[in-house]
Amino acid sequence: MDSVDVSKLIDVSLVGNYDGFNNRLKQIEFKWDTCGIEAEGTFCYLSFRDGKPTQAEFVQIIYEKIIDFCLQRDYINALIKKFEETKDKRYIIQLNDAARELFIKAKKKNKQSGEAGELILFTLLESILRAPRIVAKMYLKTNFNMEVYGSDAIHIKYQPDNKILNLYWGEAKLYDELSSALDKIVESVKKFNEQDKKTGIIPREFDINIIKKHADIEIKDNETKEALIAFLDPYSEHYANLREINACLAIWDWDAYKCIDSSNPGDFEEVFKIKYLDRIDSACKLITEKINMNQIKHLRFHFFLLPIVDRKEFRKAFCNKVGLPYENNIEAEN
């Protein structure tokens, strides 16, 4: 195992294409004094057009990522190859239909599932951190007779300069209040690393086994998978270079989108950014406090913050895109 060529992990590519994504979702710079916790932050907001936040456009962008989020690489690549060979668009339609069907199956299996938040987190990890997805959890949830415990997403990013592998465990929450979303995030992260009293399962260990059994990476030979597993093996020299990071996405309703006092629509975004910087500052202090209170400061974190205009309208629009009847949809909070 120690002779494995871990440089093969450089070849693990992103599932999707994200050209122009930063035109729909903006970022704002903020220097976070983490007060001793291992944490970084990415602070996003909906872009503006003519003084109004583009939430509807963001829903469309996210919906267009469902194929990359839901389906395994070999299936996507096989149908794309058939389309390129035949120019028959039915293969593209089949991809979209298969992804939508997985969303619908997941909702029928678990009424409280909240895949919209997971889809956004997937998109942020791939587009902003450039960390490829290595497990298609939606596929596993709906195609195997098993419960999928643990994280909402599993992504990696290999750093060839120091041979470190960053392994991201994803957690996404969408609530009406930021504080509530953060409470649920730190609670979930804590549970992820503890033994469940009912099942006896430690979700983190469950997800490690998921990676070993169901890693979704393009493999022409077996060397890339061996390189990945080497970092997960405590008996391997590469295990020392594994960095586990909890990638946490908090989405919440924020009235600042609606309550900007400016007579010029061109000034709306600048006024919003001033308000958002203040909110980020208080949010980061709150995150630090909650991590310390839950005694998980020994873990690493990357927090994504994303305020939206209206959580219910976002869910309704997304359900309509996928084909889920919103009126029968329980308000899952991810």
N, C-alpha and C positions, 0 to 999 in steps of 0.2 A: 504493500500500500504506500509506503513512504517514497517509492520510486516513481510515483505517478506524476505526470506532467500537468501541474495545476495551471500553467499558462493557457491550457485549452479553454479555460473559463472566459478568456477574452472573447471567444467566438460566440458566446451566448448573447443573442441579439434581442432587442426590444420586439415585442409582438406587434405593436402598432406604429403608425406614422403620425407625428405631432406637428407638422408644419402649420404654422399659423395659430396654434393653440393659445399662445401667449397674447394673441389679440382679443381673445374672449375672456381670459382670466389674467388679471394683472397681479403683480407682486409689489410689496412695499418693504423697503429696507428698515430694519430695526435691530439695534445692538442689544442683545438680551444678556443681562447679568444673571446667570443661572444660579448663583449662590451655592456653588458646590455640586449641583447635580449635573450629570452628563446629558446635556440636552442642546438641541438646535431647533430653530424655528423657520418655517416658511409661511409668510403672511400674505394671503391671497384676498382678492376681492373681484366682484363682477365688473367688467369694463363698462364704460358709459358710452351712450350715443345720444347726442342732442340733449344732454342733461339727465338722461334716464338710464338706470342700470339694465343691462341686457340679460335678464334672467331667462327669458324664453329662448334666446339664441344659445345660451349655455346648456339648457336642457337638450337642445338639438345636437350640439357637439358631443355631449356625453352619450346620448342615445346612439350616435354613430360609432361608438367604441364597443358596442355590446358583442360584436363578433370576436374581437381580440380578447375581450374579457372572459367570454363564456367558453369558447371552443378551443380544443387542443390544436397545437401547431400543425401536426401532421395532417389533420382533417382540413384545416384552412388551406394549407399549402397544396394538398391534393386537388381540391376543387378550383383553386386559382389556376393551377397548372392546366386543368381540363378547359377552363375558360380561355386561357391564353392559346391553347392548341386549337380550339374549335370556334372561339368567339361567340359561343352560345351563352347568353346571359342567364340561363336557368341555373347555372352553377353558382352564380353570385346570389341569385334569389334564394337558393337552397341554404347558403351560408347564413343569410339574414333570418330565414325562417327557423333554422336550427337554433340560433341564439335566442330568438324570441320564445321558442317553445321551452327552452331551459329555464328562462325567467318564470314562465307561467307554471311549469312543473314545480319549481322551487317554492313558489307562493302557495300552491295547493298542498305541498308537503308540510310547509311551516307558515302559517298565517302571519306569524310575527317576524318573518324574515324581512330584511331591509336592504336589498341588493343595490338600490340606487346609491346609497352612501359608499358601499363597497366598490361600485363601478367608478365613482369619482376618485376614491383613494387609489385604485389601480391606475387611473389616468394620471394622477399627480406623481405617483412613484415612477412611472415610466417617462413621463414628459419632463418633469422638473429634476428629479434625482437621477434620471437615466438608468434606473434599476429594473432590469427585465423581470417579468413574472416567470416563476418556475413551477408553479402548481396552478392548474385550472380548477379552483375549488367549486365553481358552479357546476362544472362537468361531473366532479366527484359526488356532489350533493345529490344529483338527479339521476346518475347512471349506475350507482352502486347501492346495494342494500345495506347501507351503513349510515350512521350519523357522522357528520364531519364536525368534530369539536375544534376548539382552538381559535386561531386567528382568522381575520377576515381576508387576509392576503399574505402571500409569501413571495418575496422578491429578493434578488441578490444584486450586488455590484462588486465586481472584482477589481482590485487596485494592483496593477502589475508592478508598479514601482516598489512597493513594499510587500507584495504577495499577500495582502490582507483581503479576506472575503467579508464583506458586509452582508449580513443576513437580516432582512427586514420582516418583522412580524407586524402585520397590519391590523389596525383597530379603527373603525369608523362609527361615529355617532352623529345623529341629526336630531336636534331638539329645539324647542322654542327659546330656551335660555342657554347661554354659553356655559354657565356654571353647572347646569344639569348635565350637559354633554361631557364636560370634564370629569364630573363625578363618576359617570358611567364608564368613561375611558380608563381612569385609574383603577376602578373596581375590576374591570375586565382584565387589565394587564396583570393585576395582582393574582386573580384567579387563574390566569394562563400559566402561571409559574407554580401553582399549588395543587396538591392532590384533591380531587373532588371527593367529598365525603360519601356521596351516594354511589358513584361509579368506580372510585378508586383510580380514576384516570388523571394523569397530569397532562393537561392540554398541550404544553410545550413538547413533551416527549411524544405525544400522539402525532403532532405536526412534523417532528423530526422523522418519524417512521413514514409519514405521508410523502415527504420529500424522497426518501430512499426508494419507496415503492412506485411513486407516481410522478417523478420529476418530468416536467414537460419542457424539454429542451431539445433543440435540433441536434440529433446525434447521427453522424454518418458512420461512426464506429462507437465503441463503448468508452472511449477515453475521456470524453467530456463529463459523462455521468460519474466515472470513477474519480475524476478531479473534484467534483462537487461532494461526493460522499467522503472523500479524504478529509475534508474540513469538518465533517460531522462525527468522525471517528476519534474517540478519546485516546486510542492507541497510536494515532498517526501524528507525525511531527507537525503536520499542517493545522491540527486542531488548535494550537496556540495562536494561530493567526485568524481565528474566527471571531468576528465582532457581531454580536446580536443587538439589533436596534429595534425598539418599538416605534413603528411609524403610526402616529395617532392623528386622525382627522376629526376635528370638531367643526360641525356645521350648525349654524343657528340663525334664527330670525333676528334681524337688527333694524330697528326703526330709523337709524341714521340715513338709510337709503331714501326714506320718504320724508324726512324732516330737515332737509338742507335748506337753509334760508339764504337764497341768492337770487337776485333779479336777472342774472345772466347765466343761461344754461352752460355756457363754456366754463364757468367757474365752479360748477357743481363738483367735479371730480377733485379739484384742489381743496375745496372745503371739506369734502368727505375724507380725504386722506389725513387732514389735520385731526379730525375726530377719531379716525381709525387708529392713528398712532397712539392716542391716549388710551383707547380700548385695548390695544395690543400690550401696552405697558402694564395695565391692571390685570390683563389676562395672564401674562407671563408670571407675575407675582402670585396669582391664584394657582397656576399650574405648579409652581415650586412648592407652595404651601400644601397642596393636595398630595403631591408625591411624597413629601416628608411625612405627612400625617398617616399615609398608608404604608409607610416603611418600605418603599421600593426605590429609594434613591440610589441603590447599588446597580440599578438597571440603566441602560442607555435609551434615549428618546430622540425622536424627531417629530415635532408637532407641526401639523398643518392647520391653520385657522382659516375658515371661510365663512364669513357672514353672507346670508342671502336675504332676498326681499321678503319672501313669503314661503315658508316651509310647506304648507298645505297645497298652495298653488304649484309649487315645484313638483311635489309628489303626484298631483293630479295630472299635470302635463306629461310627466314621465310615464305614468301608468297608461295614459292614452296612446303614447308612442309605442309602447311595448305590446299593448292589447290587453292590459289588465283592467277590468271594470273598477274604476275608482270608488264607486258608491258601495261596493262590496269589499273594499280593501281596508283591512284593519290598519290603524295608524301605527305601524311599526316604528320603532325608534332606533333600529339597527342594533 
